[in-house]
Amino acid sequence: MSGALQAALRVDRGAFALDVELAVPAGSVVALMGRNGAGKTTAVAALAGLVPIDAGRVVLDDAVLEDVAAGASVPPELRPIGVVQQQAALFPHLDVRANVAFGLRTRGMRRREAQDRADALLAEAGLAEFGDRRPSALSGGQAARVALVRTLAREPALVLLDEPLAAIDAELRPALRDAVRAQLAGFAGSALLVTHDVRDAEALADEVLVVDAGRVVQRGSLAELRRDPAAPIVDRLLAERS
């Protein structure tokens, strides 16, 4: 499955309101950058259907997932969306192969076929040697890569990457960014990367949306944002290094 994302999200939370429009073409990665509390994680939760939106519409792969005006809402478990979070959240009682195969099994694939496919996907990602290991035996970077393989194995139309590298030691992030970029290169769907680190955006994203206080203050390539920042927050975010 592949497809573009078009979303208008309005989420009211008392004193805070998220009001953003998102467009992610198929085959591309868009980074949503902002400070803590800017509304990035709320946007991810709203797209995944975990937080109800008060107004707006979510269209993915030409299918309407949510339309407040029409009273339509697809439940989270039926949305063709994969989520990779800061913590890999792998099943601790399953080895890496079984973790990846689990998602395939939920799509109706037989056990042996799912295991063989999991082995092939791990090999493509350069993780073949870890198939028999439990998550507790993996480094943080290895677990993050396995979590992405598990998510992509289900062939979602959209992948939401919510600060996937934030828990990784700074000295290990450059190599991990390269590995994640290689994994996403073969993904036909759209991907939204939530990050506060400009280096993640540089390595992985085709376009950047800067959000502050629940609003998008600027969008464009990093070169465009650097050349003509629309607000002081854009300058500050682009100057930060994690």
ABEGO torsion letter per residue (X at the ends): XBEBBBBBBBBBBEABBBBBBBBBBBGBBBBBBEBBGAGAAAAAAAAAGABBBABEBBBBGGBBABBAAAGBBBBAAABBBBBBBABAGBBAABBAAAAAAAAAAAAGBBAAAAAAAAAAAAAAAGAAAAAABBAAABBAAAAAAAAAAAAAAAGBABBBBBGAAAABBAAAAAAAAAAAAAAAAABABBBBBBBABAAAAAAABABBBBBBGGBBABBEBAAAAAABBABAAAAAAAABBX
